[in-house]
Amino acid sequence: MADAEKYLIVTTMKNEGPFMIDWIAYHRSIGIDDILIYTNDCSDGTDAIGDRLQELGYAYHERNRLGPRATPQNRAHNLARRTDVFQRADWIMSLDVDEYVNVRVGDGSIRAFMEAIGPTDAVSICWQMFGNAGVVEYRDQPVPEMFLMSTKEESFPHYKTRAFKTLFRNNDVFARYKAHRPHVNLDTVKDPEHPYVGIVWKDAGGRTTDASQVGWKMWRGFTHDHARVHHYAVRSVDSFLVKRDRGRTNHVGQDQGLEYWKELNHNEVENRSLLAKMPAMREIKAKMLEDAELKSLHDEACDWHKAKADELREREDWKDFVQVLEGSTV
């Protein structure tokens, strides 16, 4: 039965402590059953928060020990497949802590989304980019309540804004997966020369596409009727400074500098579509923060985040960069 199926998010984090509880509470509020967190080289207590979340039963946490050439996200995806929580999940999705799944059908749950989509092996949900909305300073406030400016529904100002994330069935069809999509299991396909024959792949409006043609971004005719992934790629100026300093989890050699800010910081229209879901998130969050240790770790991470942003602002070689960010919202 669909109601009994288990949904798992796999995520990687480094110095994301201030944002973890809101993000986990939100996705649990829409019906995600399990969250598997991989952390690496954290300075703000993200790893300690992950440990406590596991002790309390809100998430699973693994430390991602990396070699000199490893990328944190790809290694986490490979390691995750060996875990018990991954193997017992029916549906898998790779999602970052700055990405919120916004189901736009039924009661807003992941199960309502899958009911609307119908039978499928994979379903891709396109990003909707949210900008910093002129917010400069970091505040300990849920991201979907702070940043209310996004691209228009059918506006994709840069090719990166056309990217999607994919929820896929955890069976023999797929052997491995990366940030945006899974890849076919060549050992189990009936026709190795045409490995995607018979695989059902849909967009977030429920339309089936040719699975062999799916890449990492939306295809021609892609529809968004039932869901978008709200991507808060930049957040506040302060948080973007910390993000740049932390480095990337996938393309580790690429700087998250001014080009990245321009590509992904979009403030075209007001978008308040997640606000109706915040009460359910806040109810779960309040329960989580009843644990004094978790609350203390969260507060410490917020303090670290603010202090780190202040430190980065004072770096001589970052001052011009900061000045440009503060004078730009597009």
MOWO-V670273 format. One record per residue. N is the residue number from 1. RES is the residue in three letters. PSI is psi in whole degrees, -180 to 180 (* if undefined). OMEGA is omega in whole degrees, 0 to 359 (none if undefined). NEAR is the number of other C-alpha atoms within 10 Angstrom. Layout:
n & res & psi & omega & near
N & RES & PSI & OMEGA & NEAR
N & RES & PSI & OMEGA & NEAR
//
This chain:
n & res & psi & omega & near
1 & MET & 142 & 183 & 4
2 & ALA & -37 & 182 & 10
3 & ASP & -26 & 182 & 9
4 & ALA & -8 & 181 & 8
5 & GLU & 147 & 184 & 12
6 & LYS & 136 & 180 & 19
7 & TYR & 130 & 182 & 24
8 & LEU & 134 & 168 & 24
9 & ILE & 133 & 172 & 22
10 & VAL & 131 & 185 & 22
11 & THR & 155 & 173 & 21
12 & THR & 144 & 183 & 26
13 & MET & 144 & 169 & 24
14 & LYS & 121 & 180 & 21
15 & ASN & 47 & 178 & 24
16 & GLU & 19 & 186 & 26
17 & GLY & -44 & 183 & 26
18 & PRO & -20 & 189 & 28
19 & PHE & -6 & 190 & 19
20 & MET & -48 & 188 & 20
21 & ILE & -45 & 178 & 26
22 & ASP & -46 & 185 & 22
23 & TRP & -43 & 178 & 21
24 & ILE & -44 & 179 & 23
25 & ALA & -41 & 180 & 22
26 & TYR & -50 & 185 & 25
27 & HIS & -28 & 171 & 20
28 & ARG & -33 & 181 & 21
29 & SER & -23 & 178 & 22
30 & ILE & 7 & 171 & 20
31 & GLY & 8 & 174 & 17
32 & ILE & 129 & 186 & 20
33 & ASP & -42 & 185 & 16
34 & ASP & 149 & 178 & 22
35 & ILE & 125 & 180 & 25
36 & LEU & 115 & 185 & 22
37 & ILE & 130 & 170 & 27
38 & TYR & 127 & 179 & 26
39 & THR & 155 & 176 & 23
40 & ASN & 137 & 169 & 19
41 & ASP & 46 & 184 & 16
42 & CYS & 143 & 177 & 16
43 & SER & -15 & 188 & 16
44 & ASP & 5 & 180 & 22
45 & GLY & 9 & 177 & 21
46 & THR & -41 & 181 & 26
47 & ASP & -38 & 178 & 24
48 & ALA & -38 & 176 & 19
49 & ILE & -42 & 177 & 24
50 & GLY & -43 & 178 & 27
51 & ASP & -46 & 183 & 19
52 & ARG & -37 & 177 & 19
53 & LEU & -38 & 178 & 20
54 & GLN & -43 & 179 & 17
55 & GLU & -34 & 182 & 12
56 & LEU & -8 & 177 & 13
57 & GLY & 16 & 181 & 11
58 & TYR & -18 & 182 & 19
59 & ALA & 170 & 171 & 19
60 & TYR & 144 & 184 & 19
61 & HIS & 132 & 175 & 22
62 & GLU & 143 & 173 & 19
63 & ARG & 129 & 186 & 17
64 & ASN & 98 & 183 & 18
65 & ARG & 122 & 192 & 13
66 & LEU & 142 & 170 & 13
67 & GLY & 177 & 185 & 9
68 & PRO & -24 & 184 & 5
69 & ARG & -4 & 187 & 7
70 & ALA & 145 & 170 & 14
71 & THR & 132 & 187 & 16
72 & PRO & -43 & 185 & 23
73 & GLN & -47 & 181 & 25
74 & ASN & -40 & 179 & 16
75 & ARG & -41 & 179 & 19
76 & ALA & -42 & 179 & 25
77 & HIS & -38 & 178 & 19
78 & ASN & -44 & 181 & 13
79 & LEU & -37 & 184 & 14
80 & ALA & -36 & 184 & 19
81 & ARG & -19 & 181 & 16
82 & ARG & -8 & 185 & 10
83 & THR & 154 & 179 & 12
84 & ASP & -41 & 184 & 9
85 & VAL & -34 & 176 & 16
86 & PHE & -46 & 186 & 22
87 & GLN & -27 & 179 & 15
88 & ARG & -3 & 179 & 13
89 & ALA & 145 & 176 & 18
90 & ASP & -30 & 182 & 16
91 & TRP & 140 & 183 & 20
92 & ILE & 144 & 173 & 24
93 & MET & 134 & 171 & 26
94 & SER & 124 & 184 & 23
95 & LEU & 143 & 177 & 21
96 & ASP & 164 & 184 & 21
97 & VAL & -12 & 175 & 20
98 & ASP & 15 & 180 & 18
99 & GLU & 128 & 179 & 21
100 & TYR & 125 & 178 & 22
101 & VAL & 121 & 178 & 23
102 & ASN & 98 & 176 & 22
103 & VAL & 131 & 187 & 24
104 & ARG & 32 & 181 & 19
105 & VAL & 152 & 177 & 17
106 & GLY & -136 & 182 & 13
107 & ASP & 10 & 178 & 12
108 & GLY & 10 & 182 & 20
109 & SER & 164 & 179 & 20
110 & ILE & -31 & 179 & 23
111 & ARG & -36 & 175 & 22
112 & ALA & -38 & 177 & 19
113 & PHE & -48 & 183 & 22
114 & MET & -32 & 176 & 19
115 & GLU & -41 & 179 & 15
116 & ALA & -35 & 182 & 16
117 & ILE & -40 & 183 & 19
118 & GLY & -179 & 184 & 12
119 & PRO & 131 & 181 & 13
120 & THR & 161 & 172 & 16
121 & ASP & -28 & 181 & 19
122 & ALA & 147 & 176 & 24
123 & VAL & 126 & 182 & 27
124 & SER & 138 & 183 & 30
125 & ILE & 121 & 187 & 29
126 & CYS & 148 & 172 & 26
127 & TRP & 149 & 159 & 26
128 & GLN & 120 & 188 & 28
129 & MET & 134 & 176 & 31
130 & PHE & 135 & 181 & 28
131 & GLY & -174 & 182 & 27
132 & ASN & -7 & 175 & 28
133 & ALA & 29 & 179 & 22
134 & GLY & 5 & 181 & 18
135 & VAL & 125 & 183 & 16
136 & VAL & -52 & 186 & 17
137 & GLU & 145 & 175 & 14
138 & TYR & 138 & 172 & 17
139 & ARG & 145 & 178 & 16
140 & ASP & 82 & 183 & 14
141 & GLN & 144 & 181 & 11
142 & PRO & 131 & 183 & 17
143 & VAL & -45 & 181 & 18
144 & PRO & -15 & 177 & 26
145 & GLU & -21 & 183 & 11
146 & MET & -39 & 190 & 16
147 & PHE & 102 & 189 & 22
148 & LEU & 22 & 177 & 19
149 & MET & 132 & 184 & 21
150 & SER & -178 & 168 & 24
151 & THR & 160 & 171 & 22
152 & LYS & 164 & 185 & 17
153 & GLU & -43 & 182 & 12
154 & GLU & 32 & 179 & 9
155 & SER & 129 & 181 & 13
156 & PHE & 82 & 191 & 16
157 & PRO & -22 & 182 & 15
158 & HIS & 151 & 184 & 12
159 & TYR & -29 & 179 & 11
160 & LYS & -25 & 180 & 15
161 & THR & -6 & 179 & 21
162 & ARG & 2 & 183 & 17
163 & ALA & 159 & 178 & 21
164 & PHE & 170 & 168 & 23
165 & LYS & 153 & 188 & 26
166 & THR & 129 & 171 & 25
167 & LEU & 123 & 186 & 23
168 & PHE & 151 & 181 & 23
169 & ARG & 135 & 182 & 19
170 & ASN & 84 & 179 & 23
171 & ASN & -165 & 184 & 13
172 & ASP & -5 & 182 & 12
173 & VAL & -40 & 185 & 22
174 & PHE & 135 & 182 & 21
175 & ALA & -32 & 183 & 15
176 & ARG & 170 & 181 & 13
177 & TYR & 157 & 175 & 19
178 & LYS & -165 & 188 & 19
179 & ALA & -38 & 189 & 19
180 & HIS & -21 & 187 & 19
181 & ARG & 159 & 173 & 22
182 & PRO & 168 & 179 & 24
183 & HIS & 148 & 189 & 13
184 & VAL & 150 & 177 & 18
185 & ASN & 103 & 185 & 16
186 & LEU & -17 & 180 & 17
187 & ASP & -18 & 185 & 13
188 & THR & -8 & 182 & 13
189 & VAL & 150 & 181 & 18
190 & LYS & -32 & 183 & 12
191 & ASP & 95 & 183 & 12
192 & PRO & -26 & 179 & 12
193 & GLU & -21 & 178 & 9
194 & HIS & 68 & 192 & 11
195 & PRO & -21 & 183 & 18
196 & TYR & 2 & 177 & 22
197 & VAL & 129 & 179 & 14
198 & GLY & -11 & 178 & 14
199 & ILE & 129 & 179 & 19
200 & VAL & 121 & 182 & 16
201 & TRP & 126 & 184 & 22
202 & LYS & 163 & 171 & 25
203 & ASP & -180 & 186 & 25
204 & ALA & 2 & 171 & 25
205 & GLY & -1 & 179 & 19
206 & GLY & 7 & 180 & 23
207 & ARG & 133 & 179 & 17
208 & THR & 141 & 177 & 17
209 & THR & 172 & 176 & 18
210 & ASP & 109 & 186 & 14
211 & ALA & -28 & 182 & 18
212 & SER & -16 & 183 & 13
213 & GLN & 1 & 183 & 8
214 & VAL & 129 & 175 & 16
215 & GLY & -127 & 179 & 13
216 & TRP & -1 & 180 & 18
217 & LYS & 165 & 188 & 20
218 & MET & 144 & 179 & 20
219 & TRP & 173 & 180 & 15
220 & ARG & 131 & 180 & 7
221 & GLY & 7 & 181 & 9
222 & PHE & 134 & 180 & 19
223 & THR & 156 & 188 & 20
224 & HIS & 22 & 190 & 21
225 & ASP & -40 & 192 & 18
226 & HIS & -11 & 180 & 21
227 & ALA & 154 & 166 & 23
228 & ARG & 158 & 170 & 25
229 & VAL & 110 & 177 & 22
230 & HIS & 118 & 185 & 21
231 & HIS & 111 & 179 & 24
232 & TYR & 72 & 191 & 25
233 & ALA & -26 & 185 & 23
234 & VAL & -35 & 185 & 25
235 & ARG & -144 & 182 & 26
236 & SER & 166 & 175 & 24
237 & VAL & -47 & 180 & 22
238 & ASP & -48 & 183 & 25
239 & SER & -32 & 177 & 23
240 & PHE & -36 & 176 & 22
241 & LEU & -45 & 179 & 25
242 & VAL & -39 & 179 & 21
243 & LYS & -44 & 179 & 20
244 & ARG & -42 & 180 & 17
245 & ASP & -36 & 181 & 16
246 & ARG & -39 & 184 & 16
247 & GLY & 171 & 187 & 16
248 & ARG & 157 & 181 & 18
249 & THR & -13 & 183 & 18
250 & ASN & -69 & 178 & 16
251 & HIS & 76 & 193 & 12
252 & VAL & -22 & 181 & 14
253 & GLY & -2 & 185 & 10
254 & GLN & 133 & 180 & 11
255 & ASP & 135 & 174 & 13
256 & GLN & 72 & 185 & 19
257 & GLY & -146 & 186 & 15
258 & LEU & -37 & 179 & 13
259 & GLU & -44 & 179 & 10
260 & TYR & -45 & 179 & 15
261 & TRP & -46 & 181 & 20
262 & LYS & -36 & 182 & 16
263 & GLU & -34 & 190 & 16
264 & LEU & 1 & 179 & 24
265 & ASN & 98 & 186 & 27
266 & HIS & 129 & 185 & 27
267 & ASN & 61 & 187 & 21
268 & GLU & -44 & 184 & 16
269 & VAL & 157 & 174 & 15
270 & GLU & 136 & 181 & 14
271 & ASN & 107 & 183 & 17
272 & ARG & 21 & 192 & 14
273 & SER & -19 & 178 & 12
274 & LEU & -10 & 186 & 17
275 & LEU & -33 & 180 & 12
276 & ALA & -20 & 181 & 10
277 & LYS & -5 & 183 & 16
278 & MET & -36 & 178 & 16
279 & PRO & -41 & 178 & 12
280 & ALA & -40 & 176 & 14
281 & MET & -45 & 183 & 22
282 & ARG & -31 & 178 & 17
283 & GLU & -44 & 178 & 13
284 & ILE & -41 & 179 & 17
285 & LYS & -44 & 180 & 19
286 & ALA & -40 & 178 & 14
287 & LYS & -41 & 179 & 10
288 & MET & -42 & 185 & 20
289 & LEU & 0 & 170 & 14
290 & GLU & -21 & 176 & 10
291 & ASP & 115 & 186 & 12
292 & ALA & -37 & 181 & 10
293 & GLU & -43 & 179 & 12
294 & LEU & -42 & 179 & 20
295 & LYS & -42 & 179 & 16
296 & SER & -43 & 178 & 13
297 & LEU & -40 & 178 & 20
298 & HIS & -47 & 180 & 24
299 & ASP & -41 & 178 & 15
300 & GLU & -39 & 178 & 15
301 & ALA & -39 & 178 & 23
302 & CYS & -43 & 178 & 21
303 & ASP & -43 & 179 & 14
304 & TRP & -44 & 182 & 18
305 & HIS & -47 & 179 & 25
306 & LYS & -44 & 180 & 18
307 & ALA & -38 & 180 & 14
308 & LYS & -42 & 178 & 17
309 & ALA & -42 & 178 & 20
310 & ASP & -43 & 179 & 15
311 & GLU & -44 & 182 & 12
312 & LEU & -35 & 179 & 18
313 & ARG & -30 & 184 & 18
314 & GLU & -8 & 179 & 11
315 & ARG & 130 & 185 & 11
316 & GLU & -40 & 184 & 9
317 & ASP & 1 & 178 & 10
318 & TRP & -8 & 190 & 12
319 & LYS & -42 & 178 & 13
320 & ASP & -40 & 179 & 11
321 & PHE & -46 & 179 & 14
322 & VAL & -43 & 181 & 19
323 & GLN & -41 & 179 & 11
324 & VAL & -43 & 180 & 11
325 & LEU & -43 & 183 & 23
326 & GLU & -23 & 180 & 15
327 & GLY & 9 & 185 & 10
328 & SER & 136 & 172 & 14
329 & THR & 8 & 181 & 18
330 & VAL & * & none & 16
//
